[in-house]
């Protein structure tokens, strides 16, 4: 056990031995090495350590109330060209996108454009007979992942190595499939829920829900580095992404499905999360609606990208972590690194 009585030089030797040992041990042990390594004194030291744990690059944004935001990065933005990780690079944020859709839905419910009790068939009658229990599934069940609708991501025919350009192609993967469970009988995360919410919002608004998100959420918060889909972005500003067991950059894969399509910087994501949690995004009625339908933090995972966005009330801090690696044990390592960063912040 390491104690404060041991000299600094000895602690440094121990840390070096642990780090070097982890590099040569089989990859499944890397998560254990990341977890057991002595906790560094600073966030930057922890971020720098990720190169020992088979992560290509990492970006961390820390916003502690009353302090200037801090940016950290290590590894590569593009490993082929040896471009260092950029804390201001754009990332595919995956399912963190669901927070924006849930927030937009809360605003429309507040304006009486939608009701949480509306059924799926009320807004999308063409799905009657194509999605089991469509006449029983409510908007609230979709928002809370309590619909029982299968997740398109679980379909063995989903083409991970190509970009589907039409949202209907995602939906086709679950149509006419049996329900996972009776509506509202339990929770089971399904990306299909937010695909359908996106379609409901489009139909209700009469235009793309991402345009509504831009006008009602992004613009008021001055989030100019958040985009609906990859095709809106200058690709040179997007961090490369790497998937284990695949040779090469997967940045070009464009995920267009609602609830997983958005691209943003860590800072923009952090500013949104702060506004979501401190009440500046909503009026009181909207805040109450949102609290009844969805969570205030999220993770995101796409081929090549692993993201964590959380608010820590006890230290009034928003911590965003983007890693441009997925597959293998990378997600486990990413979560361990994130938890250690938060632990360092608690000690400061």
Beta strands, then each sheet from edge to edge (+ up, - down):
strand 1: 57-64
strand 2: 70-78
strand 3: 83-84
strand 4: 91-92
strand 5: 226-227
strand 6: 242-243
strand 7: 263-264
strand 8: 298-302
strand 9: 305-312
strand 10: 317-323
strand 11: 325-326
sheet 1: 3+ 2- 1+ 10- 9+ 8-
sheet 2: 4+ 7- 5+
sheet 3: 6+ 11+
end
